[in-house]
Structure formats: structure tokens, C-alpha cells
Amino acid sequence: MAFTDHHKRCMLEIYFRNTEKINGQ
């Protein structure tokens, strides 16, 4: 299960965006 750095970065961006939305409410 080796992911590329680009894939990890995309996943992290989506994760942080979701947390920002939750915290923003």
C-alpha cells in the first residue's frame, strides 16, 4: 500500500479542508 507523495498531499488537503468546515460552523 504505497501511495505517492502527491496522493498523500491531496488526501491531507481534503482532510484539512473538511476539518476547517466543521470548525467554521
C-alpha positions, 0 to 999 in steps of 0.5 A: 500500500504505497501511495505517492507523495502527491496522493498523500498531499491531496488526501491531507488537503481534503482532510484539512479542508473538511476539518476547517468546515466543521470548525467554521460552523 
